[in-house]
Amino acid sequence: MKKIVLILIFVIILFGACALEVANVVGPAGGYVFLDKGKGSYDTLGWRYLECSPINAGSIVRIENYKNTNGSYNPAEAKVYINEVLDEFNKSGEYNDWEIPNEEELILMLQSFRWELTKFSSKYQYISSEGYVYRGNLDNSKLSEQERLENPTGMVYIRPVRRF
């Protein structure tokens, strides 16, 4: 009986020690860790994990308002507003190191949350730090790919990330 209890305790300790070794866990700011760069990355990069905020920082209600004179969507115009929203978001919470994900990070974030479509679903569009808008496409209730929208319309959400 003692042996079984000791083995059980060992397994629990081992599982707990490995819990932060994988993505899709809750991070220190209450967000979702979706990238682990590996043990040596903190020494070389100054960070190891990438965590997305548990909530959207805000939204652009009518993304189509950010157009060039020729009528096409202008990512640079949207970036000004995105940075204003991010500044307010950083002032409002305990953590103030949130950033807008770049295009690569945004795609990775959408890919990482295939398991949780209520957080990232096809009806939501997310914007990168470059001003590009992406939407996840659903295929048989699973996120199959990410689509860059060349001429986005409607509401676009801003979901910041932080490194630690």
LINCOR-V255641 format. One record per backbone hydrogen bond with DSSP energy under -0.5 kcal/mol. CO is the residue of the C=O (numbers start at 1). NH is the residue of the N-H. If there is no record, write none. Layout:
co;nh
CO;NH
CO;NH
This chain:
co;nh
1;5
2;6
3;7
4;8
5;9
6;10
7;11
8;12
9;13
10;14
11;15
12;16
13;17
14;18
15;19
16;19
18;21
19;22
25;33
27;30
31;27
31;33
32;52
33;24
33;25
35;50
38;41
39;42
40;44
41;45
41;46
41;47
42;46
48;37
49;164
50;34
50;35
51;162
52;32
58;158
59;61
60;63
60;156
62;65
63;66
65;67
66;74
68;71
72;68
73;75
74;77
74;78
75;79
76;80
77;81
78;82
79;83
80;84
81;85
82;86
83;87
84;88
85;89
86;90
87;91
88;92
89;92
89;93
99;161
101;129
102;106
103;107
104;108
105;109
106;110
107;111
108;112
109;113
111;114
113;116
116;119
116;120
121;124
124;136
125;157
126;134
128;131
132;128
133;149
134;126
135;147
137;144
137;145
139;142
142;139
142;144
145;137
146;148
147;135
147;149
148;150
149;133
149;152
154;63
156;60
157;127
157;159
158;57
158;58
158;160
159;101
160;53
161;99
162;51
